[in-house]
Amino acid sequence: MITFQVDDMTCGHCVSTITKAVRAVDGGAKLQFDLANHQVVIEPTEAVAAELSDAIKEAGYTPVAVAAIAHPASTSVAPARKSCCCG
């Protein structure tokens, strides 16, 4: 399983958009969302973490692998959205 922190994921529309993006690269992937903590847990069937991350980025979000959060010097920080994508 691969976990991403997606701080700019704020609502059900975000969940839907990310689900569609992930399933476009891995149709059999299982996704679990924790909106309160802004986390997506993905159990891929064929895609690797980089492909999943790229798909989420292309959908307009800023995923950070949870393992990468433990090593902040090795990641770049993208600006977070200030509000819901719907408004």
N, C-alpha and C positions, 0 to 999 in steps of 0.2 A: 504494500500500500504506500501511496505517496501523499503527503500532506503539504498543502500550500496555505500560507497566510495571505489572504486577499483583503487588505484593509479597506479597499474601495468597493467591496461587495456589501451592499446595505439592505437589499430588499428581495422579494420574490422574483421580480423581473431580472435582477442580477443573477439569481440562481438559475433561472430559465436560460438566460443568455450563455452562461458558463457551461451549463449542461449541453446545450446545442453545439457549442464550440468543441468541447471535449469529445462528444460522440461523433463529430465530423472526422476526427482523426483516429478514434477508437470506438467503434460502434457497440462493442460489448462491455465497455467500461462501466463499473458501478461507482456511483458518486454518493457521498454523504456530506451534508452541509451543516455547519454550525454558524448561523448568522450572528449570534450574539458575540462570538469570538472571532468572526471573520475567517473561518477555516473551511477548506474543502479537502476531503479525504477521497482519493481516487484509487480504485482497484482496477488497474488496466488489464486488458487482455492481449494487447499487441503493441501499444505505443510505449515509448520510454518517457521519463520525466521531462526531458528537454522538449519533446514534441508536445506534451500536454501543457507545459508552461508557455510555449510559443502560441498554442491555440488560444489560451486564456488571454495572453497579451494582445493577440490580434482581435479579440472580442472587446478590447478596450479596458482591460483590468491590469493590475500590477501584482502578479503572483510572486511570492517569495517562498522557496522551499523551506519547510520548518527546520530542517537540519542546517540550512544556511543561516537561519536566524541566530543560531548558537555561535556563529562565526561572522559577526557583522563586518569585519574588515574585508571579507572576501565577497561582499555583495554590494551592489549599488542600490541606493534608495530612490525610488521614483516618488514624485509628489502624489499624495493621496487626494482623492476627490473630497470636496468639502461637503457634499450632500448626496442624496439619493440620485441615481441615474435617471429616475423618472421625472425629476422636477427641476 
